[in-house]
Amino acid sequence: MDCQLIGYWHHSCLLPVVGHDTSCNQQDNKNCHNQLLTPSQVYMSRTQKYVFMQIRSPVISGGAATFCADLVKWISQKGFHRVVLATSCYIHEKINTSIGSGFRYLTSRAACELRDRLENNCSWVGLEECPSTIGNNKENIPLIVIISLCTEGNAIEMALRLDSHLNDWLQFLPHHQQQSSVHPEQGLLAPWIMPKSWEVLLNRHVPSDLY
């Protein structure tokens, strides 16, 4: 996607961090310019009319309520048509009798009309032992939460599968390209740009061009 960085979302409840742009690899892309990343940045695809916010650091202790309230207020002010939250949680959130993929979803009441489409056309499964709607959404925001159920360790494949599920619905990439992303064992990762930092997960060797 032709996403461009359009701004930063500063909030005092986000743990302050700064780092190198891990999606920038000058060895592979000479037009890539090094830049520093902050806890939360906003990107936009003008052709597909999507806005993305990437949150890279955790919320400080005791700041979750304030952070969420301010984020909801900002979303409401901008008037987004729909909000999709891509996240993860521990795999024990899936009940023992459940089998299948480690992927679940939730919706707010304002997005209830999407459930039939997501479950029938995309084969999504709602999160078990949890209300099918997200409560306390006073702003009536159409919100869909997509959840990857992970174990600790290398979760790259789970992240790619989450991208694949999301693409089944929103069609960021052509279907034939999207299919290849869920088979990392075949080396078919071309449709997705991997962060440079992913190359050193669980590996002591750190390439010098990461800094």
N, CA and C of each residue as an Amber inpcrd file, in Angstrom:
protein
   633
   0.8410000  -1.1950000   0.0000000   0.0000000   0.0000000   0.0000000
   0.8790000   1.2490000   0.0000000   0.3690000   2.2960000  -0.5900000
   1.1340000   3.5370000  -0.6930000   0.8910000   4.4250000   0.5270000
   1.2400000   3.9290000   1.6980000   1.0200000   4.6740000   2.9390000
   2.1190000   5.7020000   3.1510000   1.7350000   6.8470000   3.6410000
   2.6770000   7.9100000   3.9700000   2.4750000   8.3530000   5.4120000
   3.5820000   8.6660000   6.0700000   3.5070000   9.1970000   7.4260000
   2.9340000  10.6040000   7.3720000   1.8260000  10.8210000   8.0950000
   1.1890000  12.1390000   8.0600000   1.2220000  12.8400000   9.4110000
   1.6460000  12.1350000  10.4670000   1.6940000  12.8160000  11.7600000
   1.9760000  11.8720000  12.9120000   1.9390000  12.4410000  14.0930000
   2.2050000  11.7090000  15.3330000   1.0450000  11.9600000  16.2870000
   0.6890000  10.9280000  17.0490000  -0.3690000  11.0900000  18.0430000
   0.2920000  11.0560000  19.4200000   0.4920000  12.2420000  19.9640000
   1.1890000  12.3540000  21.2460000   0.2040000  12.2220000  22.3970000
   0.5850000  11.4130000  23.3940000  -0.2440000  11.2970000  24.5870000
   0.6630000  11.0190000  25.7900000   0.3780000  11.7000000  26.8900000
   1.2230000  11.5790000  28.0830000   1.1370000  10.2040000  28.7360000
   0.1100000   9.4320000  28.4090000  -0.0420000   8.1070000  29.0230000
   0.6860000   7.0020000  28.2730000   1.2860000   7.3240000  27.1350000
   2.0930000   6.3470000  26.4160000   3.5250000   6.4000000  26.9180000
   4.1020000   5.2390000  27.1450000   5.4880000   5.1760000  27.5760000
   6.3710000   5.8150000  26.5150000   7.1470000   6.8480000  26.8680000
   7.9530000   7.5430000  25.8510000   9.1250000   6.6820000  25.3720000
   9.1700000   6.4370000  24.0840000  10.2740000   5.7050000  23.4760000
  10.6070000   6.3630000  22.1370000  11.7850000   6.0940000  21.6470000
  12.1860000   6.5620000  20.3300000  13.0950000   5.5010000  19.7370000
  13.0170000   5.3170000  18.4410000  13.8290000   4.2760000  17.8270000
  13.9650000   4.4730000  16.3370000  14.7510000   3.5890000  15.7290000
  14.9940000   3.6150000  14.2990000  13.7870000   3.0620000  13.5480000
  13.5420000   3.5650000  12.3460000  12.4490000   3.0710000  11.5080000
  12.7820000   1.6560000  11.0600000  12.1690000   0.6670000  11.7000000
  12.5180000  -0.7290000  11.4360000  12.0210000  -1.2210000  10.0850000
  11.1310000  -0.4890000   9.4270000  10.6780000  -0.8930000   8.0940000
  11.5620000  -0.3360000   6.9940000  12.5750000   0.4470000   7.3900000
  13.4690000   1.0710000   6.4270000  14.7640000   0.2720000   6.3450000
  15.0630000  -0.2790000   5.1900000  16.2890000  -1.0310000   4.9500000
  16.9970000  -0.4180000   3.7430000  18.0150000   0.4030000   3.9950000
  18.6840000   1.1140000   2.9180000  19.4690000   0.1900000   1.9980000
  19.8270000  -0.9970000   2.4670000  20.5110000  -1.9390000   1.6000000
  19.5950000  -2.4170000   0.4800000  18.3060000  -2.5450000   0.7810000
  17.3470000  -3.0080000  -0.2160000  16.6540000  -1.8640000  -0.9380000
  16.5640000  -0.7280000  -0.3070000  15.8420000   0.4000000  -0.8740000
  16.6610000   1.6650000  -0.7000000  17.2990000   2.1090000  -1.7600000
  18.1770000   3.2770000  -1.6910000  17.3930000   4.5680000  -1.4940000
  16.0930000   4.5440000  -1.7690000  15.2720000   5.7370000  -1.5920000
  14.7200000   5.8610000  -0.1860000  15.0550000   4.8950000   0.6430000
  14.5530000   4.8960000   2.0100000  15.4120000   5.8260000   2.8670000
  14.7890000   6.7570000   3.5320000  15.5010000   7.7210000   4.3630000
  15.3000000   7.3810000   5.8370000  16.4010000   7.3270000   6.5630000
  16.3150000   7.0130000   7.9850000  15.5030000   8.0790000   8.7100000
  14.6740000   7.6490000   9.6010000  13.9470000   8.5710000  10.4530000
  13.6570000   7.8820000  11.7750000  13.4280000   8.6880000  12.7820000
  13.1380000   8.1540000  14.1000000  11.6420000   7.9260000  14.2610000
  11.3290000   6.8880000  15.0010000   9.9380000   6.5620000  15.2730000
   9.5940000   6.9150000  16.7120000   8.3380000   7.2680000  16.9380000
   7.8470000   7.6550000  18.2580000   6.8280000   6.6120000  18.7440000
   6.3050000   6.7610000  19.9660000   5.3760000   5.7510000  20.4870000
   4.1390000   5.5220000  19.6240000   3.6430000   6.5500000  18.9420000
   2.4310000   6.3850000  18.1530000   2.4850000   7.3060000  16.9390000
   2.3520000   6.7070000  15.7560000   2.4050000   7.4910000  14.5310000
   1.2080000   7.1690000  13.6450000   0.8740000   8.1400000  12.7810000
  -0.3150000   8.0340000  11.9430000   0.1030000   8.0310000  10.4730000
  -0.4060000   7.0550000   9.7330000  -0.1120000   6.9040000   8.3080000
  -1.4210000   6.9620000   7.5270000  -1.3040000   7.2970000   6.2360000
  -2.5070000   7.3970000   5.4140000  -2.2400000   6.8620000   4.0250000
  -3.1930000   6.0970000   3.5110000  -3.2150000   5.7020000   2.1100000
  -4.2660000   6.5560000   1.4160000  -3.8320000   7.5070000   0.6500000
  -4.7710000   8.4380000   0.0230000  -5.5560000   7.7620000  -1.0990000
  -4.9650000   6.7980000  -1.7790000  -5.6700000   6.1280000  -2.8700000
  -6.7700000   5.2140000  -2.3480000  -6.5000000   4.4990000  -1.2420000
  -7.4940000   3.5850000  -0.6860000  -8.2970000   4.1940000   0.4580000
  -7.9310000   5.4070000   0.8540000  -8.6690000   6.1580000   1.8700000
  -8.7150000   5.4290000   3.2100000  -7.5440000   4.9630000   3.6390000
  -7.3920000   4.3530000   4.9530000  -6.4180000   5.1860000   5.7710000
  -6.6880000   5.2810000   7.0620000  -5.7600000   5.9100000   8.0130000
  -5.3390000   4.8430000   9.0150000  -4.0410000   4.7500000   9.2610000
  -3.5040000   3.7550000  10.1770000  -2.7940000   4.4540000  11.3370000
  -3.0580000   3.9660000  12.5300000  -2.2890000   4.4140000  13.6930000
  -1.5360000   3.2210000  14.2500000  -0.2370000   3.3470000  14.3560000
   0.5770000   2.2830000  14.9290000   1.0630000   2.7140000  16.3090000
   0.6660000   1.9530000  17.3150000   1.0760000   2.2300000  18.6940000
   2.1770000   1.2470000  19.0600000   3.3460000   1.7520000  19.3840000
   4.5170000   0.9030000  19.5640000   4.9240000   0.7070000  21.0200000
   4.3570000   1.4650000  21.9210000   4.7620000   1.3510000  23.3230000
   3.5250000   1.1800000  24.2030000   3.6850000   0.5980000  25.3890000
   2.5300000   0.3530000  26.2660000   2.0490000   1.6170000  26.9660000
   0.8370000   1.5330000  27.4620000   0.2660000   2.6100000  28.2740000
   0.8190000   2.4850000  29.6920000   1.1440000   3.6150000  30.2970000
   1.7080000   3.5940000  31.6410000   0.6750000   3.0970000  32.6390000
   1.1360000   2.6060000  33.7640000   0.2520000   2.0850000  34.7990000
  -0.7310000   3.1660000  35.2640000  -2.0050000   2.8120000  35.2750000
  -3.0320000   3.7430000  35.7210000  -3.5070000   4.7130000  34.6590000
  -2.9660000   4.6170000  33.4510000  -3.3270000   5.5910000  32.4190000
  -4.2500000   5.0760000  31.3460000  -4.7060000   3.8240000  31.4600000
  -5.4980000   3.2110000  30.3910000  -6.8150000   3.9390000  30.1530000
  -7.5300000   4.2890000  31.2270000  -8.8390000   4.9290000  31.0750000
  -8.7180000   6.2880000  30.3860000  -7.7410000   7.0830000  30.8060000
  -7.5330000   8.4010000  30.1980000  -7.1220000   8.2700000  28.7440000
  -6.2190000   7.3330000  28.4740000  -5.7500000   7.1310000  27.1060000
  -6.9020000   6.7200000  26.1880000  -7.6950000   5.7550000  26.6180000
  -8.8120000   5.2800000  25.8020000  -9.8500000   6.3760000  25.5690000
 -10.1430000   7.1320000  26.6170000 -11.1310000   8.2060000  26.4910000
 -10.6730000   9.2580000  25.4810000  -9.4020000   9.6310000  25.5460000
  -8.8740000  10.6390000  24.6160000  -8.7880000  10.0940000  23.1950000
  -8.4560000   8.8090000  23.0460000  -8.3920000   8.2170000  21.7140000
  -9.7890000   8.1510000  21.0860000 -10.7910000   7.7530000  21.8780000
 -12.1690000   7.7040000  21.3810000 -12.6460000   9.1020000  20.9930000
 -12.2890000  10.0840000  21.7880000 -12.6740000  11.4620000  21.4910000
 -12.0620000  11.9180000  20.1700000 -10.7920000  11.5900000  19.9550000
 -10.1070000  11.9590000  18.7120000 -10.7430000  11.2690000  17.5110000
 -11.0610000   9.9930000  17.6630000 -11.6960000   9.2360000  16.5830000
 -13.0500000   9.8570000  16.2290000 -13.8220000  10.2180000  17.2510000
 -15.1290000  10.8150000  17.0170000 -15.0050000  12.1630000  16.3140000
 -14.0140000  12.9600000  16.7100000 -13.8250000  14.2700000  16.0950000
 -13.4490000  14.1590000  14.6200000 -12.6880000  13.1300000  14.2660000
 -12.2380000  12.9640000  12.8820000 -13.3250000  12.3550000  11.9980000
 -14.3350000  11.7450000  12.6080000 -15.4500000  11.2380000  11.8340000
 -15.1220000  10.0530000  10.9450000 -14.3090000   9.1280000  11.4240000
 -13.9770000   7.9480000  10.6410000 -15.2180000   7.0820000  10.4210000
 -15.3150000   6.5200000   9.2510000 -16.4680000   5.6820000   8.9110000
 -16.5010000   4.4040000   9.7380000 -15.3370000   3.8130000   9.9840000
 -15.2470000   2.5570000  10.7240000 -13.8600000   2.4620000  11.3390000
 -13.7690000   1.7980000  12.5030000 -12.4930000   1.6420000  13.2000000
 -12.2060000   0.1550000  13.3640000 -10.9900000  -0.2450000  13.0010000
 -10.5580000  -1.6280000  13.1580000  -9.3370000  -1.6410000  14.0720000
  -9.4190000  -2.4210000  15.1420000  -8.3160000  -2.5550000  16.0880000
  -7.6900000  -3.9310000  15.9190000  -6.4300000  -3.9710000  15.5120000
  -5.6920000  -5.2250000  15.3770000  -4.8080000  -5.3910000  16.6030000
  -4.9960000  -6.5000000  17.3200000  -4.2750000  -6.6850000  18.5750000
  -4.0230000  -8.1720000  18.8130000  -3.5220000  -8.4960000  19.9860000
  -3.2770000  -9.8920000  20.3560000  -3.5890000 -10.0830000  21.8280000
  -3.7920000 -11.3290000  22.2040000  -3.9560000 -11.6720000  23.6120000
  -3.4550000 -13.1010000  23.7950000  -3.3320000 -13.5350000  25.0450000
  -2.8300000 -14.8750000  25.3080000  -3.8080000 -15.9300000  24.8070000
  -3.2560000 -17.0400000  24.3770000  -4.0650000 -18.0750000  23.7460000
  -5.0430000 -18.7250000  24.7370000  -4.7990000 -18.5820000  26.0560000
  -5.7310000 -19.1870000  27.0050000  -7.0760000 -18.4750000  27.0350000
  -7.1950000 -17.3330000  26.3370000  -8.5020000 -16.6900000  26.2140000
  -9.4480000 -17.5340000  25.3650000  -8.8860000 -18.4650000  24.5740000
  -9.7130000 -19.3810000  23.7870000 -10.0210000 -20.5910000  24.6440000
 -11.3060000 -20.9630000  24.7590000 -11.6850000 -22.0410000  25.6630000
 -11.1510000 -23.3790000  25.1550000 -11.0060000 -24.3490000  26.0730000
 -10.3730000 -25.6300000  25.7490000 -11.1090000 -26.4140000  24.6780000
 -12.4350000 -26.2780000  24.6210000 -13.2070000 -27.0540000  23.6550000
 -13.1490000 -26.4720000  22.2540000 -12.5350000 -25.3160000  22.1400000
 -12.4790000 -24.6570000  20.8430000 -11.2740000 -25.1360000  20.0540000
 -11.4870000 -25.3920000  18.7850000 -10.3860000 -25.7750000  17.9100000
 -10.3640000 -24.8180000  16.7350000  -9.3590000 -24.9830000  15.8930000
  -9.2750000 -24.1290000  14.7200000  -8.1990000 -23.0710000  14.8820000
  -8.2810000 -22.0460000  14.0710000  -7.2410000 -21.0230000  14.0300000
  -7.2000000 -20.2110000  15.3110000  -6.0430000 -19.6430000  15.5960000
  -5.8780000 -18.7740000  16.7540000  -6.2490000 -17.3490000  16.4280000
  -7.4400000 -17.1540000  15.9100000  -7.9010000 -15.8440000  15.4780000
  -9.3530000 -15.6710000  15.8940000  -9.6730000 -14.5490000  16.5170000
 -11.0340000 -14.2590000  16.9520000 -11.3450000 -12.7780000  16.6870000
 -12.6210000 -12.4220000  16.8360000 -12.9910000 -11.0200000  16.6400000
 -14.1090000 -10.6270000  17.5880000 -14.2520000  -9.3240000  17.7930000
 -15.3360000  -8.7210000  18.5710000 -15.8450000  -7.5060000  17.8090000
 -17.0650000  -7.1070000  18.0800000 -17.5960000  -5.8880000  17.4750000
 -18.2940000  -5.0430000  18.5330000 -18.3750000  -3.7590000  18.2580000
 -19.2140000  -2.8890000  19.0760000 -20.6540000  -2.9940000  18.5730000
 -21.5820000  -2.4540000  19.3290000 -22.9840000  -2.5140000  18.9200000
 -23.2180000  -1.7920000  17.5940000 -22.4350000  -0.7410000  17.3570000
 -22.6000000   0.0370000  16.1270000 -22.0940000  -0.7090000  14.8940000
 -21.4170000  -1.8380000  15.0970000 -20.8940000  -2.6170000  13.9710000
 -21.5340000  -3.9940000  13.8860000 -22.6520000  -4.1780000  14.5730000
 -23.2990000  -5.4980000  14.6200000 -23.6890000  -6.0090000  13.2380000
 -24.0240000  -5.0930000  12.3320000 -24.5030000  -5.5320000  11.0180000
 -23.4200000  -6.2320000  10.2040000 -22.1560000  -6.1230000  10.6430000
 -21.0560000  -6.7440000   9.9150000 -20.8480000  -8.2100000  10.2780000
 -21.4770000  -8.6720000  11.3600000 -21.1650000 -10.0190000  11.8470000
 -21.4740000 -11.1110000  10.8340000 -22.6370000 -11.0420000  10.2060000
 -22.9980000 -12.0770000   9.2350000 -21.9900000 -12.1240000   8.0940000
 -21.5840000 -10.9720000   7.6300000 -20.6140000 -10.9230000   6.5320000
 -19.2660000 -11.4800000   6.9510000 -18.8040000 -11.1020000   8.1310000
 -17.4990000 -11.5550000   8.5930000 -17.4810000 -13.0600000   8.8450000
 -18.5760000 -13.5850000   9.3660000 -18.6040000 -15.0110000   9.7000000
 -18.9350000 -15.8860000   8.4960000 -19.8220000 -15.4140000   7.6230000
 -20.2250000 -16.2270000   6.4830000 -19.2920000 -16.0870000   5.2890000
 -18.8350000 -14.8750000   5.0120000 -17.9900000 -14.6470000   3.8410000
 -16.5090000 -14.8030000   4.1410000 -16.0940000 -14.4360000   5.3570000
 -14.6670000 -14.4760000   5.7020000 -14.3240000 -15.5850000   6.6880000
 -15.3480000 -16.3050000   7.1770000 -15.1450000 -17.4200000   8.1230000
 -14.4980000 -16.9690000   9.4230000 -14.7930000 -15.7560000   9.8770000
 -14.2880000 -15.2940000  11.1580000 -15.0950000 -15.9340000  12.2880000
 -14.4640000 -16.0490000  13.4530000 -15.1000000 -16.6520000  14.6340000
 -15.0430000 -15.6510000  15.7870000 -16.1740000 -15.4530000  16.4660000
 -16.2020000 -14.5390000  17.6040000 -15.4550000 -15.0990000  18.8020000
 -14.9630000 -14.2370000  19.6580000 -14.2270000 -14.6520000  20.8470000
 -15.1690000 -15.3260000  21.8310000 -14.7950000 -16.5120000  22.3280000
 -15.6570000 -17.2820000  23.2070000 -15.7080000 -16.7090000  24.6200000
 -16.7560000 -17.0740000  25.3410000 -16.9490000 -16.6780000  26.7320000
 -16.8220000 -15.1760000  26.9210000 -17.3350000 -14.4530000  25.9560000
 -17.2570000 -12.9990000  26.0160000 -18.4600000 -12.4460000  25.2630000
 -19.0650000 -11.3680000  25.7390000 -20.1820000 -10.7890000  24.9880000
 -19.7630000 -10.4610000  23.5660000 -20.6540000 -10.6390000  22.6260000
 -20.3160000 -10.4200000  21.2250000 -20.2380000  -8.9480000  20.8760000
 -20.5570000  -8.0850000  21.8290000 -20.4100000  -6.6600000  21.5950000
 -19.5030000  -6.0720000  22.6590000 -18.9190000  -4.9400000  22.3320000
 -18.0050000  -4.2580000  23.2420000 -18.7990000  -3.1760000  23.9610000
 -18.8870000  -3.2660000  25.2710000 -19.7030000  -2.3430000  26.0390000
 -19.0400000  -0.9990000  26.2620000 -19.8010000  -0.0900000  26.8550000
 -19.3180000   1.2330000  27.2450000 -18.8280000   2.0510000  26.0620000
 -19.3900000   1.8240000  24.8890000 -19.0210000   2.6040000  23.7150000
 -20.0240000   3.7460000  23.5830000 -19.8860000   4.7540000  24.4130000
 -20.8470000   5.8380000  24.4830000 -20.8420000   6.6830000  23.2130000
 -19.7260000   6.6760000  22.4940000 -19.6440000   7.4800000  21.2790000
 -20.2700000   6.7700000  20.0810000 -20.7280000   5.5140000  20.2650000
 -21.3850000   4.7650000  19.1910000 -20.4850000   4.6150000  17.9720000
 -19.2420000   4.2430000  18.2100000 -18.2680000   4.0830000  17.1280000
 -18.3690000   2.6700000  16.5570000 -18.4650000   2.5300000  15.2370000
 -18.4240000   1.1930000  14.6210000 -17.0140000   0.6070000  14.7690000
 -16.8500000  -0.2980000  15.7070000 -15.5280000  -0.8220000  16.0450000
 -15.4940000  -2.3290000  15.8610000 -14.4720000  -2.7960000  15.1590000
 -14.2110000  -4.2220000  15.0060000 -12.8240000  -4.5010000  15.5700000
 -12.7340000  -5.4360000  16.5010000 -11.4530000  -5.8190000  17.0960000
 -11.0700000  -7.1900000  16.5510000  -9.9200000  -7.2750000  15.9070000
  -9.4190000  -8.5570000  15.4250000  -8.2630000  -8.9770000  16.3220000
  -8.3000000 -10.2210000  16.7680000  -7.4190000 -10.6730000  17.8490000
  -6.6340000 -11.9040000  17.4120000  -5.3290000 -11.8400000  17.5730000
  -4.4790000 -13.0030000  17.3680000  -4.1760000 -13.6080000  18.7370000
  -4.5110000 -14.8820000  18.9030000  -4.2800000 -15.5730000  20.1700000
  -2.8880000 -16.1930000  20.1220000  -1.9910000 -15.6480000  20.9230000
  -0.5690000 -15.9800000  20.7930000  -0.0140000 -16.6350000  22.0480000
   1.0760000 -17.3390000  21.8590000   1.9130000 -17.7950000  22.9580000
   3.1750000 -16.9480000  22.9570000   3.9130000 -16.9700000  24.0500000
   5.1350000 -16.1860000  24.1240000   6.1710000 -16.7360000  23.1530000
   6.9950000 -15.8440000  22.6160000   8.0450000 -16.2650000  21.7020000
   7.8670000 -15.6310000  20.3300000   8.3670000 -16.2920000  19.3200000
   8.3150000 -15.7920000  17.9610000   6.8910000 -15.8890000  17.4160000
   6.2410000 -14.7580000  17.2230000   4.8430000 -14.7400000  16.7720000
   4.7150000 -14.1650000  15.3660000   5.7710000 -14.2550000  14.5690000
   5.7440000 -13.6860000  13.2290000   4.6650000 -14.3290000  12.3770000
   4.5820000 -15.6600000  12.4160000   3.5900000 -16.3330000  11.5920000
   2.1800000 -15.9330000  12.0010000   1.9310000 -15.7610000  13.3030000
   0.6130000 -15.3490000  13.7540000   0.2870000 -13.9330000  13.2690000
   1.3060000 -13.0680000  13.2480000   1.0830000 -11.7070000  12.7530000
   0.7220000 -11.7200000  11.2740000   1.3820000 -12.5710000  10.5050000
   1.0880000 -12.6700000   9.0830000  -0.3110000 -13.2330000   8.8400000
  -0.6970000 -14.1870000   9.6620000  -2.0400000 -14.7480000   9.5220000
  -3.1100000 -13.7140000   9.8880000  -2.8180000 -12.8760000  10.8730000
  -3.7450000 -11.8020000  11.2240000  -3.9020000 -10.8470000  10.0460000
  -2.7700000 -10.4940000   9.4020000  -2.8310000  -9.6510000   8.2080000
  -3.6750000 -10.3060000   7.1200000  -3.5130000 -11.6110000   6.9800000
  -4.2560000 -12.3330000   5.9570000  -5.7600000 -12.2820000   6.2090000
  -6.1730000 -12.5030000   7.4560000  -7.5940000 -12.4310000   7.8020000
  -8.1560000 -11.0370000   7.5310000  -7.3900000 -10.0210000   7.9080000
  -7.8470000  -8.6480000   7.6990000  -7.9590000  -8.3410000   6.2080000
  -7.0190000  -8.8640000   5.4260000  -7.0400000  -8.6310000   3.9920000
  -8.1920000  -9.3670000   3.3020000  -8.6120000 -10.5090000   3.8630000
  -9.7730000 -11.2040000   3.3170000 -11.0050000 -10.2950000   3.3090000
 -11.0650000  -9.4330000   4.3040000 -12.2130000  -8.5500000   4.4380000
 -12.0190000  -7.2390000   3.6730000 -10.8920000  -6.5600000   3.9010000
 -10.6970000  -5.2100000   3.3800000  -9.9610000  -5.1550000   2.0460000
  -9.3370000  -6.2690000   1.6520000  -8.6810000  -6.3520000   0.3380000
  -7.6410000  -5.2510000   0.1220000  -6.6610000  -5.1950000   1.0290000
  -5.5380000  -4.2890000   0.8290000  -4.7160000  -4.7170000  -0.3870000
  -4.5250000  -6.0290000  -0.5250000  -3.7270000  -6.6020000  -1.6000000
  -4.5950000  -7.5170000  -2.4440000  -4.2180000  -7.7310000  -3.7100000
  -4.9360000  -8.7050000  -4.5310000  -4.9360000 -10.0710000  -3.8650000
  -5.9880000 -10.8390000  -4.0840000  -6.1740000 -12.0990000  -3.3760000
  -5.0150000 -13.0670000  -3.5860000  -4.4500000 -13.1540000  -4.7960000
  -3.3850000 -14.1130000  -5.0500000  -2.1140000 -13.7520000  -4.2950000
  -1.8770000 -12.4460000  -4.0810000  -0.7190000 -12.0330000  -3.2920000
  -0.9470000 -12.3040000  -1.8190000  -2.1530000 -12.0230000  -1.3580000
  -2.4750000 -12.2180000   0.0600000  -2.3310000 -13.6630000   0.4710000
  -2.6890000 -14.6110000  -0.4080000  -2.6200000 -16.0160000  -0.0610000
  -1.1930000 -16.4450000   0.2650000  -0.2170000 -15.8630000  -0.4390000
   1.1600000 -16.2850000  -0.2300000   1.7010000 -15.8700000   1.1200000
   1.0720000 -14.8710000   1.7510000   1.6130000 -14.3560000   2.9980000
   1.4420000 -15.3120000   4.1630000   0.5730000 -16.3110000   4.0460000
   0.3060000 -17.1810000   5.1810000   1.1160000 -18.4690000   5.1140000
   2.1260000 -18.5120000   4.2340000   2.9470000 -19.7040000   4.1110000
   4.4260000 -19.3330000   4.2270000   4.8550000 -18.8570000   5.4050000
   6.2440000 -18.4320000   5.5580000   7.2250000 -19.5590000   5.3530000
   6.7790000 -20.8230000   5.5690000   7.6890000 -21.9230000   5.3800000
   8.1020000 -22.0720000   3.9180000   7.3370000 -21.4670000   2.9840000
   7.6630000 -21.5190000   1.5820000   8.4450000 -20.2910000   1.1290000
   8.7480000 -19.4120000   2.0700000   9.4840000 -18.2080000   1.7300000
   8.6800000 -17.2030000   0.9350000   7.3540000 -17.2690000   1.0140000
   6.4960000 -16.4020000   0.2170000   6.0250000 -15.2180000   1.0440000
   6.9470000 -14.3270000   1.3620000   6.6070000 -13.1870000   2.2080000
   6.6330000 -11.8800000   1.4350000   6.7980000 -11.9480000   0.1200000
   6.9900000 -10.7450000  -0.6760000   5.8850000  -9.7010000  -0.5340000
   4.6080000 -10.0720000  -0.4270000   3.5740000  -9.0360000  -0.3680000
   3.6770000  -8.1280000   0.8500000   4.2880000  -8.5700000   1.9310000
   4.3710000  -7.7900000   3.1500000   5.8050000  -7.3310000   3.3640000
   5.9650000  -6.0980000   3.7860000   7.2930000  -5.5660000   4.1070000
   7.5890000  -5.9050000   5.5580000   8.5920000  -6.7350000   5.7710000
   8.9280000  -7.1700000   7.1200000   9.8040000  -6.1230000   7.8190000
   9.4940000  -5.7610000   9.0650000  10.4000000  -4.8870000   9.8250000
  11.7740000  -5.5340000   9.9560000  12.8050000  -4.7260000   9.8490000
  14.1660000  -5.2510000   9.9480000  14.3860000  -5.9550000  11.2800000
  13.7420000  -5.4750000  12.3230000  13.9310000  -6.0520000  13.6600000
  13.4440000  -7.4950000  13.7300000  12.5300000  -7.9040000  12.8380000
  12.0280000  -9.2720000  12.8670000  13.1080000 -10.2880000  12.5410000
  14.1630000  -9.8350000  11.8560000  15.2340000 -10.7550000  11.4930000
  16.0690000 -11.1780000  12.6870000  15.9460000 -10.4600000  13.7860000
  16.8020000 -10.7470000  14.9430000  16.0010000 -11.2410000  16.1440000
  14.7190000 -11.5770000  15.9330000  13.9450000 -12.1340000  17.0340000
  14.5830000 -13.4430000  17.4950000  14.7760000 -13.5810000  18.8160000
  15.3600000 -14.7810000  19.4110000  16.7340000 -15.0870000  18.8220000
  17.4420000 -14.0430000  18.4060000  18.7690000 -14.2100000  17.8060000
  19.6910000 -13.1510000  18.3880000  20.8520000 -13.5430000  18.8220000
  21.7670000 -12.5980000  19.4650000  22.4510000 -11.6740000  18.4640000
  22.5430000 -12.0970000  17.2070000  23.2270000 -11.2840000  16.2120000
  22.3340000 -10.1360000  15.7770000  22.8100000  -8.9240000  15.9340000
  22.0480000  -7.7440000  15.5520000  22.7750000  -7.0440000  14.4130000
  22.1510000  -6.8900000  13.2410000  22.8260000  -6.2370000  12.1220000
  23.0900000  -4.7690000  12.4050000  24.2150000  -4.2800000  11.9130000
  24.6150000  -2.8930000  12.2080000  23.6980000  -1.8840000  11.5630000
  23.0410000  -2.2450000  10.4260000  22.1920000  -1.2870000   9.7640000
  20.8530000  -1.0940000  10.4540000  20.6470000  -1.7940000  11.5790000
  19.4350000  -1.5890000  12.3550000  19.5250000  -0.3040000  13.1710000
  20.7480000   0.2440000  13.3390000  20.9630000   1.4280000  14.1660000
  21.4340000   2.5930000  13.3040000
